[in-house]
């Protein structure tokens, strides 16, 4: 099946491996698309949503996963193992080509972040290890949307990323550190429809946010996309509640140091992810700088 832009009027969420609880239900079926979510080619092949090397490096242990929707309040839980989710959503050319190369190139950076044996300094500017990490975070966030049947990130974002190999212009990427207590990995995604309060203005778009973590590394993407172009920009300002925990990865306007001194616990991590629903949005000229 081919997916179009999500049509949610209310904010929804998908949570994975964050709130452990007892359940005997089976995991949801593996998601499939007729064409590659990135390039549009067919057929698609089965791919790990998180790369195999992460499971080999960190170890696959039993975990309790939770899939929920913050709009309806429904929640499903099931037992499983960490880092094993798959989906049939990308073509063999993407899977064995640029995606595989990205894993090889970004792997050493991520292993260093997982281990925290040495301090890592990411320079200012869209090059080197910082660009690799931003590419990996964006690609992985897009893949993880297909852990369930209702991706929060519009398909236009997949096509944009495939064309440029960089996070879209109207997006922000953040990093934080997690002191894992219950779960080795997880994700929360939200999306909201953007519509004008003035009925004489004709535009429509979607604001999306995804937060996911692997071991101690928390990654968050916030962005928007127009369905009916507005001709104006949306100024995104991240809420300051978790400012002491968060560093901006992309756009790369300031030096980034890893590991940061402050870390989120499990409860704080869930609240941090849910902050994406409270992103302050102000209509502004497209030329206004992104914070």
N, C-alpha and C positions, 0 to 999 in steps of 0.2 A: 504494500500500500504506500502511496505517496502522501506526504504530509504538507499541509499549507500552514499559514500563520495560525497560532493558537487564537481561539475566539473567546477567551475568558473575559467576562465582565467583572468578575471578582478575583481577588488575589487567591492563588492556589499554591500549594507547596508539595514537594516530594521529598521525603526524608529517608535516608538509607543508613542503617547502622549507627544511629545516634541514641535512641532511647530503648535500651534492651528491656524486653519483657517476655514472658512465657507465651508460646504459641505452638500449635502443631500444624498450622496451615502450610501449604506448599508455596514456594516462590512463584511470582507471576511468570507467565510464559515468556520465552525469549522474543524480543521485539524484532520485526522484520519490515523492510521497505522494498519496493520493487526496484528502485534506482538508488544509486549512491547519494547519500545526503550531502556530500561535498561537491562532486563533479557532475552528478546526474547520470552517470553511465550505468549500464546493466550488463550482467546480473550482479547481485551483491553476494558477499561472502561473510562467513561468521568471523567475528573479531572480538577480542577481549575489550571490555569497556575500560578497564585499567590494564595496562600492559603486563604480560606474564613476568617480566623481569622484576617487577615490584613484589609479586608474591614469592618469587624465589629468594629475593634479597631480604624481605622482612618476615617471611614465613606465613603460611596460611593456617590460621587457627579458627576454631569455631566461633561464631558470632550470632547475635540475634539482630535481624534487620526489621526496620519499620518503614512501611510505605503509607503516607498519609496525605490528606488534602486539607489545608487550613481553611479553605472556604466552606466545605461541607462538614468538616469535623470528623470524617471517616478515617479509619486507620487500620491497616493490615500488618500483621507481624508474622515472621517465619524464621526458622532456623537455617543456617547455612555456614559457609566458610568465606573468609575474607578474600577479596581480590579475585573472584572467579566469575563475576557476571559477564555475560556475552550478549551480543546482538548481531543480527544479519542486516547491516545498514550501510556498509561501505563496499566499494568494488575492489577487485584484486589489485588493480593498478595503484589506487590510493593506499590500500592496506600494505602492500609490499614495496611501495615507492616512498613518497615523501613522509608518510606516517612512520614507517619503519626507520628511515634515516633520522627523523626527529627524536625518536626514542634513543637511538644510539648516541646522538650528539648531546641530548639533554640529560641522559642517565648519570654521568659523573657529577653534574651539578646537583641533581636531586639526591643522590646517595650521600653527598657531603652535607646536605641540609638535614637528611634523616639522621645521620650519625652525630652531628653537632660536636665533632672532635676538634675542629678548627673553625675559627671565625671566617666568614665569607663576606667580602665586600663587593657589592655590585655597583659598577660605575654609573655615572649619569650618562644618558644617551641611549638610543635604540640600537645598540650593537652588542656583539659578544655574548657572554653568558646571560646577560639580562634579557636580550632579545630571545635567546633560546628558551629561557624559562617562561617568558610571556607566551611564546608560541605553544609550548607544552601545556601550560595552564589552560589556554583557550581551547586547544584541541581536545583536551581531556574533559573539560566542562561540557563541550558539545557532545562528546561521546556518551557521557554519563546521563544526559537527558533521556536516553533510551533504556534506562533501567526500568521504566514503566511506560504506560501507553499515552501519557499526556506531557510531551516536552514543553518546557516553559520558554525556551529560546526559539524565536521564529526561524524558519528555514532560510530566510534571506541572510541571516547572520552566518550560516554555514557557507553559503555561496560567496559571501564577501571574504571570509577567512580563507577559503580555498583560492580565491583569485589573488590575494595580497600576501598570504602567509603571515599576517600580523593581526592582532586584535582590531576590530572595526574602529573607525574614527570616533564613533559615538559610544565609547565604552571606557570603563575604568577597571583596572585590576589591582587587587590588594592582597597583601600577605600578612598572616599572623601566625603565632605559635600556639600549639595545643599540648597540654599535659594530659595525655590519654588516660582515662580511668576505666572506661567500660568497653570502648569500641576501637578497632584499628582503622576504620575508615567510615566515611559517611557523606551525605549530601542533602542540602535543602535548596529548593528552587522556588521562585515566585515569579508571577507575571501579572501585569495590570494593563488594562486597555486605557489608552490615552485619547480622550475626547475633549473637545472645547466646551467651555462653559457658555460661550457666546454662540447661539444657534446660527448666526450669519457667517461664522467662520467654518470653512470646510477642510478639515484634516482629521486623520485618524492614525494612531500608531500604538506601539506596545513598549512598555517599560519592563525589563526583565532583570532578574538577579539570581545568581547561582553561587552558593557557598559549598565547597567540599573540602575534605581533609583526608590526608593519608599520613598515618602515624602522627607526627608532631607538626606537620606542615599544613596550615589552613590557607586556602586560596579562594578568593571571591571575585566575581565578575558582575558588574552592574552596567547596563547599557540600554539603549532604546533604538527602535527602528520605525520608520514611517511606512504605513500601508498606503494611505493617501498623503502625499507630501505636503508639508506645512509651509515650507519656504522660510522657516525660522529654526533656530537651534534650541535645544533643551539643556538648561544649565543644571548639572547634577552636583549636589553638595552632600557628601557623606555625613550622616549624623555623628556628633562628637562623643557620644556615650562611650565608645570603645577606642577613642583616639590614642590612648596610651599603649594599646596592643597592636595597632595597625600601621603598616607601612605601604605606601603606594608602589606597586611594581610597574605599572604602565598607565599612561605615558611616563617615561622615565625622566622626571624633572629634578629628582634629588637622589643623592646616594642612598643605597639601601644596605643595611647591615644585618647579617644573620649569624647566630640567632638573636632575636630581640630580647631585652631583659625581662619583659612581662609575658606571661603565658595565660591562655584561656583554659579553664576547666570545662568539663562536659556541659554543665548548665550554662556557663557563660558562652560557650560555643553555639549552642542553640539560639540563645538570645542575640548573639552577634549576627547569625545567619538571618534571623527574622528582622533585623534592622533594615534589610533591603526593602521591606515593605514600607518603611518610613523615610525613604530617600526624599529629601526636600527638592521639589521641582519648581522652577521658576522659568516662565517663558522669556527668552532673551534673544538678542541678535546672534546669528550663527558665529560671528567673529569673537564673541565673548570667550575668554580663555577658560578651559576646563580646569577645575581646582586640582 
